[in-house]
Amino acid sequence: MKTAIIIPARMASQRFPNKPMAKINGIPMIERVWRQGINSKTGDVYVACSEDEVFNLIISKGGKAIMTDPNLPSGTDRVFAAFNLLKNKDDYESIINLQGDMPLIDYKNIQSANIPLHHGYDIGTIATDISSEEIKNENITKVSVDWKEEGLVGDSLDFYKIFKTEIKNIHQHVGIYSFKPNALKKFISLPPSKNEIDRKLEQLRALDAGIKIGITYVENVPISVDTFEDLMLIENILKNKDENK
């Protein structure tokens, strides 16, 4: 399955300004994510950016960067805009939206993003383990899953952040998505749904429109960077890894 991995990067994050260029042990975060995309050997890797700093960094490393409108409303819109600028876009059967704030992502997890598409889904994503404390944490997105093939692929039934009492087949959602090109085009064309607006979870737009999102399970996905504190935590994790070599 010929795949384009597109990493959306935007410097004007409200919670963490200039996040893509934040350095972790001396290496900008967006560079770390880009390198993991390449290491996955899943497909061609592009960074969809809106600022010269990110564009120039990736180009200087020999990578492929695409400038997009800084006013696009979401990372998914940025991925779609970048994809449409590719001269060979018709060659691709899959588009992976790899979040630019996941510097510890294992390249094997990126490979897993395409599994739902191989099983007939138009959109796929990833779920991982969740603890009883994490289930109560309203900053963590959960997904309930109807497993079709245990541990491999299943239907996402709901995404939410609030605490619910049910615990069966509840997992932590990992924000890596795979799309068939026509599915991404359709998704972008849909207006935000009420659930999406109320819960601030973009993926609910697809479920509310009757589009199934396939889930594949992976173990122990590391945290993403939402705050400066997350950045410090990841830097410590990497330092400890270096010490243990």
N, C-alpha and C positions, 0 to 999 in steps of 0.2 A: 504494500500500500504506500504509494508515493506521498510523502508528508512534508508540509511546511510547518515548522515550529516558529511561531511568532510570539515574541516577548514584548508586551506593551510596557512602556516606561514613560513616566510623567513626573517632572520635578516639582510641580505645584501641589503636592499632597498637603491637605490641611493639617492632618495629624503629625506628619513627619516631612516638612519641606526638604527638597533636594535629596530625597531618599535614594534614588537610583545611584547617585554618586557617593553616598556615604561609604567610607572605607571600613573594611573589616580586615584587621591585620594587614593594612596597607593596600588592599585590593578593593576597588569599588564594587559595591554589591551587584550592580547590573553586569559587570564583567564576570563575576563568579557564576551567576545564573546562566549567562550566555555560554560560558565554557562547559557547564553541565549539559546544556542543550546539545552542544557539539559532541561531548563525550557519549551521549546516549546513542549516537549513530542511527537515530530514528528518521532523520530527514534533514532538509535544508533549514538553517537557522537564521532568522532575521530579528532585529530589534526594531520595534515600531516606536519611534520617539517623537518628541515635539520640541526638543531643545538642542542647541548646537553642542553643548557639553557631552551629552550622551552619544550623539551622532559621531562626533569627532573621536571619542574614545574607542568606539567599536570599530570604526574604519581604520584607526591607527593600529589596531590589533589584527587587522586583516579580515575583519568580519563584515557582515552585510547589515546596514542600517537603513531605515526608511523614515523620512520626515513626514509627520502627519499633523493635522490641525490640532493646536493645543486646546481648543475649546470643545473637542469631542466629549460626550457625556460619560463615557465609560471605557474601561480597558477593552471590552468586547468590541465596541465601536471602533476603537483604535486598531485592533487586530483586523477587522473587516476592511477598514480603509487602507491599511498597508497591503493586505492581500490583493485588493483591487488594483494596486499600482504595480504588481508583479507582471512582467511581460509574459511569463510562462505559467500564469495562474491556472490555465486549463489543464495543465499536466498533473495537478495535485488531486488526490482522492481524499485527503484528510488535512485538516488544519488543527494544530494543537496550540491552544492559548496557554502559554507557560507564564505564570505570574512572575514579575520581575523582583519580587520581594521574598524569594525562597532560595537563599544562597546555600543552604545545606541540602537541597533536594538531591536525592540519589538518582543518577541517570537511569537506573532500572525502573524507577517509578514513572519517569517520562515515557519510557517504552510502553508501560502498562496502560497509558491513556488511550491508546488505539484499540485495546481489547474489545470494548463494547461495540465499536464500529465493525469489527470482524464478526460480531454476533448479530448483526442486522440493525443495530441502533443508529440513528442519525446524529445523536449527541451522546458523548460519553464523559464520565468524570471518575474520580477516585474517592474511596473511603478508607479510613484507617481506624485503629483502635481508639477507644475512648474510655476513660476511667469514670468512676462514680462521681468524683469531684468535677470532672470536666463536663459531665452531663448537666450539672447545676450551673456551670459558668455560662452566663448569657453573652459573653464575648466570643464563644465558640459556636460555629455552625454545625448542627447535627443533621444527619440524613437517616431516614428510616428506609429500609430496603426489603423488597420481596425477592429473595434469592432464587434465581432460576437454576443456576448451577452453583452449588454451595462453594463459597470461597473464590468463585471465578467471576461471575457476572449476574446482575439482577436489575430489577426495575427500582428506580427511586420513587418512593411514595410521597415523601414530603421533606422539605428542608425548613429548619427553624432554629432559633437561638434560645427561646424561652425554655424554662424547665418544664418538662412533662414527666408524668409518673411512669409511663411505659419504658421498659428497658430492653425489650426483645428486639433484636436486629436493628439496634441504634448504633450508629458509628459517627466518628468525626469526619466531616466533609473536608476534602483537600481541593483547593481551588485550581486544579488543572483540568482543562476541558479539551475534548476532541470534537470536531465538527466535520461532517461531510459538507463540502462547499455550499450546496444548495440549502442545507439546513441552517448554516450560519447566515446566509442571505435572508432566509425566511425569518429567522429569529430577530435580526436587526430591523426588519420591516414591521414587526409587531409593536403595537403601543405597550408601554408598561402596564402590567395588570394590577388589579387592586391589591392582591396578596404581595406582589413585588414591592409596591409602594409602601404598604403597611409594615412589612417585615424587613424592608431594605435588603432583599435577596433577589438578585437579578434572575437567577435560574428558575424562579417560580413563574416567570413569564412563559417559559416553555411548557411547564406542567399545566398551567392554567389554560394554555392553548391546545392541550391534548397531545403535545409532543413528548414522547417518552425519553427519559434520560437514563442511559445504561450506567450501571455502577460496577467498577471492579475494585477488589479489595487488595490493599498492600499493607504490610506491617510497618509500624513505627516510623511514620513520616515525621520529620523534624518540623519545628515551628517556622512560621513565616515572620517577617519583620513588619510589625504595625507601629511600633513605638521605638524611641531611642533606647528604652530599657531592654527591649527584645534584641536590639543590635548588640548591646553589651553582653547579653547572655550568650548569643551566638559566637561572639568573639572569644568568650571564655571557653566555650565548647571546643572551638578550633585550637586554642592554645593548649588545652588539655590533651587533645588528640596528638598534637605535635610532640608534647612531652612524653607521651606513651609510645612513640615510635621506637 
